[in-house]
Amino acid sequence: MITEVVYGSSFSDSQPVPRTYSAVAKVVTEFKYRGITLYFDYPNLNTNFPDWDGNGDIPVGKTKTGLVRMDKEGFLYSGESRYGHISTLLGADYTQRPDELVTISILGEEFPLGIVLAYLEGLSGLVESLEIKPKRRNKGARVPPEENTFDLVFADEIWRLPRISHPDILIYQSLNLWKNALKKYSVGELDNPDNYGAVLSDMSLSGRYLYEFKNLNNLFIDPVAEENLEMMNEPTTFVPLLKRAAFYLATDNYPSDLSTEGSLFKGYERMPGAVYRGLSEAIRRFSSGSMGSRTSIDLPPFEILSNIQKDPSVSLVEDSNPIHNLKEKENMTYSGTGGRGKRSMTRRTRAFHPSDVGIRSEASVDNGDVGINCFLSANPNLTSLHGTARTETDLSKEKGFSNVLSTSALISPFSTYDDQHLRNDKLRNRVASGGNPSPSLP
């Protein structure tokens, strides 16, 4: 019996808690079950459980005998007492929960990640590279059913795997999206990439996607991205990077997608990026076309220049006003080629994030692109030519505010008390003319 439910959301990024805990914390922060108060309020964890030493599974309640804890699969226990899965307490059938899996979008088509990895590594190679190994049996062998498991069926074998929260299981589960096609092929046949054209044909898909699988494996990570991945201690090749992405889907303990510290300011990368994109498109056309002795990589001489000119973030330089020219150099945008669109930039993604301090200034535009087109501070904390940055933590007067405020704010006394859009407009509209004194600052 559940009583005294307190609705609310305590979920935030980078919480080292089970995903089941995070799911409950998005809706409920507290309720009572059989007289036991259960808390799903991670920010106040030390307040609710001052005796917890930080070791073991996360506590969610108290009894006379000790703490009620939740393991990584969402089961509650206290000492030797077992309360079952949290979903059972909430009136749901734990065994009927939906399966979680991971897909990848390629050329507008959703593919099971397991299919892409099996094509690039071979099915047996994929299994060898994963931590969890299936229980394999020959097809036709009789085995008793096991609770909380699922099967992968092939022409010669059946694999049994546990239904647990693990990135490897997300990859295995994705194969079941194509179970009707995979059951026609043996494991050995799926180790051969030449057979995947028939697999795609069974799913009413063209074999051209296989060329794109190869192109992504060869071209997805460019030299600049490789150096950035090395700095982040992440895999620098395509296949391990896909598996790493699956890992982040199986946990909520990762930095916010809005964090500036996880972003790159691609100013110096725009030109080489445009060249690399043009070369990649040429190679993509070459690999997907018919092969012959005279087949060549075709790159039109003005294609890259044309793409640069079509970039919506490109604008003419204003040199009549030195302050406005300086602001153009400090301008940053989330749009443009390779960026995001206005429709995808919702209110949440346009907001100023705490990690923006010391990098992004208070200034923004006064139109529908607010939060999309912004301005860097006068002295942003950029840490490399790749565009990596760090948040400013020292906001003392002795440190100064050149890396916090925009140039417009720094040269305008008391402007921090004014509307940010008015401050930018005042400076943009003041232009010195020949024979006249320079305009005074507001």
N, C-alpha and C positions, 0 to 999 in steps of 0.2 A: 504494500500500500504506500503510495507516494503522496506526501502532503507538504504544505508550506513551500511551494515552488517559488523561487525568486528568479524572474526572467531578466535577462540582460546578456551582454557579450563582454567577456574578458579576453577574447582571442586577440593575439598580436603576433608579429613575426618573431622568429628566432626563439621560440619556446621549446625546450627539450622535453616534450611530453608526447605520449602516444597520440596517434591521429584520432582515435576514438575520443580521447580526452578533449582534443581541440574541437571536434565536431559538436560535443555537448556544450563546451564553453562558448560557442557562437550563439547559443540560444538561452542557456540556463547557467546561472552561477552558483545556485545552491538549492537543495531540496532535502527532504527527510524520507528515509526508507526504513520502515520497521523501527522507528525511534532513533535511527542513526542519521545524523546530519552529514550530507555529502557535499563537498565544496569542489567547484570547478572554476576556481579563481586564482590562476597562476600568479598574477602580480602581487596578490596578498597571501602567498603560500606560507611565508615565514610568520605572518601574523596569525594565520589559522592553525599552523602546526609549528609552534616555536621549539618543540623538542626534536623535530626531524633534523638529522645530521647531514642530509643531502645524499646519503648513500642508498642504493637499492631503488625499487620501484617507487613511483611518485605517490604520496599519500593523498587520499580524497575524503577521508572521514576518520572518526574516532569511535572506539568502543571501550568498554571497561578493561578489556584485556590488551589493548594496543591500537595501533593505527590500521585503518582500512586502506589498502593499497590497490593500485591498478597496474597490471603488467602491460607490456607493449602490445598485447593482442586485445586489451580491453576487458580482461577478467578481473573481478574484485575478490580480494581475500584479506583475511586478518588472522595471522598465525596459521593454525590448522583449519580455520573456518573458511569455507568457500561459498561465495554468494552468486557465482555464475557471471555471465557476461552482462555488461551494463545494458545492452539492448533488451535482454530478458527482463530486467528490472523495469524497463520502460514499456513493457508490453509487446515487444516485437519478438519474432522467431529468429534466433541467431543463425540457424542453419539455412534460412531462406534469404539471407542477405545477398545483394547483387555482387557479381564478380567484378573486381577492379582489374583494368588492363591498360596498356599504353599503346597509342597509335602515333603515326607520323604522317604528316600531310606532304605529298610530293606531287607537283604539277596539278594541284587541286583535288587529288584523290587521297582518301584516307587508307593507309596501309598498316596492318599489324606490325609493330616494331620487330617482333620475332621473325617475320617473313624477311624483312630487309636484312637483319643480322644473319639469318640462316643462308641467304643468298651470298652475302659477302664472306662469311666464314665457313659455310657448310653447317648443316644441322648438328653433326657430331662435334664440330669445332665450337659451335655456340655453347653446347652443353658443357664441354670441357672448360670453357672460360667463365662459367657461372659458378657461384658458390653452392647453390642447392642442386643436387642431382636427383633425377627422377628414379622411381622404382620401376624397372623395365621388366616386362614379361611378354612372352610370345602371344600373338593373337590366338584366341581360342582357349587359353589356359583359364581355369576357373579359380577365382580368388574371392574371398568374402568381402563385402563392401566395408569401407571404412568411413567413419564420420569425419567431416571437415576436410575432405579431399576432393580432387577432381581428376579426370582422366584425359589424356591426349591420345587419340586413336590414329594409328597409321596402318598401312596395308599389311605389315608384318609384325608390328609391335604395338603394345599399349603401355603408355607411361602414366604412372600415378604420382601426383604431387600434392603437398599440403596447401590448404587455403589459409595462408598467413600473410601478415603485413610485411612484405619483403620485396625489394625491387626485382629480384629474379622471378618471383611469382607473377609480377605484372607482365614480364616478357613472355613467360610460358602461357599465361592466360590469353595473351593477345593472339596466339596461334589458334585458339578455339574459334576465333572469328571466321576462320577459313577451314573449319573442321570438315565440311562437306567435300572440299577439294583435297585436303591433306590425307584423308582416309584412303584415297586411291593410290598413294605413293608410299613406297617403303622408305625407311630411314636412310638406307644407302643411296636411293635415288635422289633424296633431298640433300645429300652431301654434294651432289654434282650441280653446279650452277646452270648447266645446259638444259636441265629439266624444268627450270622455273618458268620458261616461256609457256609450257603446257599448263603449269599451275595457274598462271595468270589467265590463260585462255579459259580454264574451267571457271574462273571467277568473272568471265566476260570482260577482261581487261586486255589492252594491247601490250605487246612485247616492248613497246617503246619505253615503258617505265623502267625496264631493266637497264637500258642505257643510262637513264637518269640515276639509278642506284650507283652505277660505276662512277658517273660524273661527280656525284656528291662525295663519294669516297676519296676521289682524287683532288677535287677542287674546293670543297667546302671550307677547309681551313687554309687561309692564305698565310704568307710569311709573317705579317703583322699580327694576325690573330694567334698564330702559334707562339709568338713571344709573349703576348698578353696571357695566354693560357699557362705558360710556364710561370709567369709571375703569380698567377692565381693558384698554382699547384694543382692544376687540372690536366686531364689527358690532352695530348696534342695531336692525336689522330682521330679520325672520324668515328670508327666503330667503338673504341673505349669511351668517346665523348657521348655517344648515344646511350650507353649503359650508365654513364654518370648522370645523364638527364633522367633516366628511369629511377635512379637512386633518390633524386630530389623530389620526385613525384610521390615517393613512399614515406616522406617525412614532412613535417611542418617546421622543422628546425633549420631554417635557412634565412639569409638576409631578405629584407623587404624588396619587392620588385621596384619600389619607388626610391630606394636608397641610391644617393649619388655616388657613394663609395663603390658600388657595384656597376657603375656606368662608365662610359668612355666619351670624352669630348673629341669628336673625330675631325677636328679642324685640319690637322696636318695629314690626315688619312684620306681626305675627300678626293684629291687628285690621283694618288696611286690607287685608291679604291675604284675610281671610275675606269682607270686603265685595266685593272685586274678584272673588273666586271665585264668589260668589253672583250677581253681575251677569253674569259670563261664562256661567254655566250658563243664565241666563234668555235671553241673546242666542242661545246655542246652540239652545235649544228653539224660539225664534222663527224662526231661519234654516232649521231643518230641517222646520218645519211648513208647512202649506198657506198660501199668500199670498192675502189678500183685503183689501177696503177697510177691514174692521173688525179685522184682525189686529193684535194689540198684544203688547208685551213683558210677560210675566206674571211677577212676582216676589212670592211669598207674603210677607206682612208679617213672619212670624216664622221664615222659612227660615234666614236668616243666624244668628239667635240660637240656633236649634235645632242648627245645625251646630257652632257654638262649644261648646255644652254637650255635644255628642257627642264632641268631641275627646278622645282617650284621654290626652292630656298635661295636661288640666285637672284641678286638685285643689283641695281646700278649703284656705284659709289658716289656718295655726296661729299664733295670736298670744299664747298663754300663756307661751311661752318665747321671749325676744327673740333668743337665739342661733339657735334653730331657725327663727324667722321670717327672720332674715338669711340663713340657709342656703337657704331657699326662693327668695330673690331671686337667689342665686348658682347655683341649680340649672339644669342644661342637659340636654337630651335629644335623641336622634337620632330618636325616634319621634313620633307625633302626626300630625295631618292634614298631608299634604305631605311627611312624613318617611319613615323606613325602618321595616321590620318586624323583629321579632326573628329570624326565620328567615334574613333576608338579612344580618344583622349577625353575621358569622362571627368566629372568633378573630382573624384578621388585621385586621379593621376595628374591633375593640374595643380593640386595643392602644394604648398611649400612644405617639404619634408625636413625634419630636424637635421638630417645629414647634409642638407643643402647649405648650412651655415659655413661661411668661409669660401664658398664656391659660387653659388648663385646668389645674386643680390636681391634687394627688395623690389627692384624695378621690373615692370612688365608693360605690355602694350595695353591700350584702352580700346579694344575691339573684341570681336569674336575669337581671336587667337590668344586671349589672355591665358597664361599658364602654358601655352605652347611656344610662343615667342617670348623669350625672357632675356635678361642681361646678366653677364658674369659680374662679379665684384671687380673693383679697380685692380686688385692684386690677388687673383684667385689662387687657392692652394693646389695648383696643378703639380703633380709629382714626377711626370715623365713626358716625353714628346709623344707618347702614345695616347695621351689625354687622360691618364689616371689622375685621381684627385683624392684629397683627404678632408675630413670635416674639421673645422676650427673649434678647438675646445677652450682656448684662452681668449676670453672676451673682456679682459681687463683694459682700463684706459691706457696703461703703460704700453700695452701691446699695440694699441691703435686699432682703427676700424677700416683700413684700406682694403683688407681682404674680406670684409663683411658687407660694406655698402658700395653702391655703384658710384661711378665718377660724378654723375648728376647730383647725387646726395652729398658727396664730399665737398663740392665746390659751391654748394648752396646752403648758407647758414640757416639753421632752424628748419631745414626742409624735411627733416624726419617727422615734423608735426604736420606736414602738408600731405595732401593726397598724392600718391606716387605717380598717378597718370598726369596730374597737373604739373608736377615737377619735371617730368620728361618733356611735356609739350612746351613749357616755358623755355627750356634750353634749346630745343630743336628750332623754335621759331625766331630766335635772336640771331640775326646775321649782320655782321659789320659791313658797311658800304664805304666806298672810297671817299676820303675827305671828311668822314664823320667818325667820332670816337666810338670805340667798341661799346656794345650795349652793356649796361650794368647788370650785375647778377641780381636775381630776385631776392 
